[in-house]
Every structure is written in C-alpha cells, then in structure tokens.
Amino acid sequence: MALTPEDVVNQKFTITKFRDGYDLDQVDDFLDTIVEELRRQEQEKDELRARIAELEAELEAAKSEQGEQASQSASQEQAASEQTIVVDAPAPAAAPAPAAVPAETGAPQADAVKSSAMLQLALELHDKHVHEGETTRDKLISEAEAKRDQMIEDAERTAKQLVEDAQQQRAEELRVLGEERSDLQFKIKDLRQFESEYRSTLRSYIQSQLRSLDGSPEPAGAPDGLQ
C-alpha cells in the first residue's frame, strides 16, 4: 500500500505505561519531517508530469504541422506531375515548331524535379524534428526518473539517519538510566546493610540491658555503638 502524507498525519500510536517507550514529542517531530518530505516529493512529481505533458503536446503539434507541410508538398508534386503530363501529351502534334518542344516541356519537368526535391527536404526535416522531439522527450523522462530516484534515495537516507539518531539517543538514555539504577541499587544495599547492623547493635544493647537488669540493681552503660 502506498504511503501518503495523510496516512502519516493520521497515524496514532499506543501510549505505553510502566515500561520503556519512545518520547512522544520526538516521534511527532519525526512524523512531521516525513510528512513535509512526502508532500515536497508529490509536488515535484506533479510538476514533472505537467512538464512532460506540455512537451508531449508540443511534440504532437510539431508532428501535425510537419504532416500538413508534407501533405501540401505532396499535393504540389502531384499537381506538377499532372501539369507535366498535360504539356507533354500534345507535343508530338506540334509539327510546325519541333525545336520549341524541348523548351516547353523542360520547364514543367524542372518544376517537378524541384517539387520532388522540396518534398524530400520536407520529409527529411519532418523526420529530423520528430527524432529531435523524441530524443528530447526521452532525455527529459530519463532526467525526471533520475531526479525522482535521487529524491527517494535522499528521503530514505534521511529517514534512516533519523531512525539511527533516535536509536542512539534511546540507547544513551537507557545507559544513563542503567547507571542510575545501579547507583540506587548500591545505595539500597548500603541502607539494608546499615539497617541490619543497626538492628543487630540494638538487639545486643537490649539484651545487655536485660541481663543487667536481671543480674544487678544498677543498669550497665550503653554500648559504645549507641552512645
């Protein structure tokens, strides 16, 4: 399924409690960055598509115009050929002036040759323009695809870098929390040891007082640890 900016904006995450999780502000900032990048890519894609459509329209217009020119040249050549046939047909019957016949028939033949050359030139120009248009179109499409691939690669690289940074930050925070936890555990151990020693000293003191009460009318002094 294709990912759209709206999908990222509307994505909801479950808030975790009493266990490790990501910072909500960092996740929101990361999602905002992805949305901006996706929207920028969509805008550039639309601009490239519009540019390609304009070039294709210009190419079709050029083809149509060149086709009309080729059709007109063909019509002119056909008209010149018909004129040559009409002029050549009565030439044998012109007995009084046989020397003038080549001069009369030479002009239409020259026009026909000229029209044929113009038609050939028009066809060559048409093919040249069509080839140049197709080459330009293919070049623009290749450049657009290369730019799109580069943009996708940059976006993936940026997303990967952001994920790696977030993971490194999370690892650093976990390391700090682990050190604080170790310190707290060490302090708790010291407090428990102190409590145990205090209880033992207090118990010894109470027992000593009880023995003193049982064996002597005067109570003995307190232990050194409790004075």
N, C-alpha and C positions, 0 to 999 in steps of 0.2 A: 504494500500500500504506500502511495507517495505521501511524503510528509509535507504539510503546508504550514505557513506561519500561524494560521488559526488553530491547527492541531497543537502546536507548541504553547500558544497562549492559553488554550482551554485545558491543557493537561493539569491534572490535580495529583498531588502526592499525599500519601497517608502519613500523618504526623506520628512519630514514634515516641514512646514514653518508657522511661526507666531502662533504656538501652542505647547503644551507640547509634548515631544517625548524622545526617548532613545538616549544616546550617541553612535554615530556610532562606535567609537573605542572599546567601551565596548562590543557592540553587535558582532563586528568582532572577538574580543578575545574569547568571549564565544563560537562562532561558531567554531573557530579553536580548542578549547578544546574538543568540541563534536566530531569533525572530527577525532582527534587523538584517542579518546576513542573508536569510532566505528571501526577504522582501526585496533586498537590493538585487539579488540574483534574478528574481522573477521580473523585475523592471528591466534589467539589461537584456534578458531573453526576449521580452516583448519588443524592445527597441530593435534588436537584431532581426526578429521576424518581420517587423514592419519595414525595415530597410531592405531585406531580401525580397519582400513582396513588391516594393517600389522598383527594384532592379528588374525583377521578372516582368513587371508591367512595361517598363521602358524597353526591354528586350522584345516583347511581343509587339509593341508599337513599331519598333525598328524593323522587325520582320515583316509586318503588314505593309509598311511604307515601301520597303525594298521589293516586296512582292508586287505591289502596284506598279512600281517603276519597271520591273521586269516584264509585267504584263503589257504595259504601254510600249516597251521596246519591241516585244514580240509582235504587237499589233502593227507597229511601224514597219517591221521587217516583212510581215505578211502583205501589207499594202504595197511595199516596194516591189515584192516579188510579183504581185498581180499586175503592177504597172509595167514591169519588165516584160511580162507575157503579152500584155496588150500591145505594147510597142513593137515587140519582135514579130508578132503574127503578120502584120501587113507588109513587112519589109521585103519579102520576095516579089510582091506585086509592084513595087515602085521601080519600074524599068527605066523611066527617063533619067533618074539620078542615082545610079548604083553606087557612086562614090560617096554619097552623103549618108548611106545606110549605116555604116560603122559609126559615124559620128553621132547619129540619132540614138542608136542602141547602146552606145558606150556609156552615156550619162546615167540611164537607169541601172545598168549593171554596176556602175561605180557607187550609185546610191545604195543598191542592195548590199554591196560589199561593206560600205560604210555602216549601214544599219546593222548588218550581222556583227561587225566589229564592236559597235556600240552595245548590242545585246550581250555579246560575250563579256565585254567590260562590266556591264551592269550585273551580270551573273557572278562574275568574279568579285566585284565589290560586295554584292549581297552575301556570298559565301564568306568573305573576309569579315564583314560586320557580324554575321551570325557566329563565326568562330570566336571573334574577339568578345562578343557578348557572353557566349557560353564559358569562355575562359575566365572572364571577369566574375561571372556568377559562381563558378566552381571555386575561384580564389576566395571570394567573399564568404561562401559557405564554409570552406576549409578554415579560414581565419576565425569565423564565428564559432565553429566547433572547437577549434584550439583554445580560443578565449574562454568558452564555456567549460571545457575540461580543466583549464588552468584555474578558473574560479572555483570549480568544485574541489579541485585538489587543495587550493588555498583554504577553503572553508573546512575541509576535512582535517587539514594540518592544524588550523586554528582550534577547532573543536578538540582534537587530540591533545594539543598543548594545554588547553583549559582543563581538560579532564586530568591530565598528568599533574598540573599545578594543584588542582583540588585534592588529588590523592596524596601528593606530597604534604600539603598543608594538613590534611587529616592525619597522616602518619606522624607529623611533628606534634600535633595536638595530642594524639594518643600517647606519644613518647613522654610528653610533659606530664600528662595525667598519670602515666605509669610511674614516673619518678615521684610524683606527689603521693601516689598511693603507697609506694614503697616507704617513703618517709613517714606517712601516717601509720603504716603497719609497724615500723620500727618504734615509733613513739608509743603506740598501743602496747607493744611488747614491754617497753620500759615501764609503762604505767602498771601493767599487770605484775611485773616483777617487783616493783615498789610496793604494790598492794599486798603481794604475797609476803614480802619481808616485813611490812608493817603489821600484817595480821599475826605473823609468827612472833614478832617482838612484843606485840600487845598481849598475845596469848601467854608468852613467857612471863611478862610482867604481872598479869592477873594471877597466874599460877603461883608466882613468887609471893604475891601479896596474900594469897590464900594460905600458903604454907606458913608465912609469917604470922598470920592471924591464929593459925592452929598451934604453933609452937611457942609463941612469945606474946606477952601482953603488949609489947610495943611493936608497931609495924616497921618493917625494914624500909630502907630508902628505895626510891625508884631506880630502875635500871638506867645505865648511862645513856642508852639509846633513846630514852623517853624523857630525859631531863631537859 
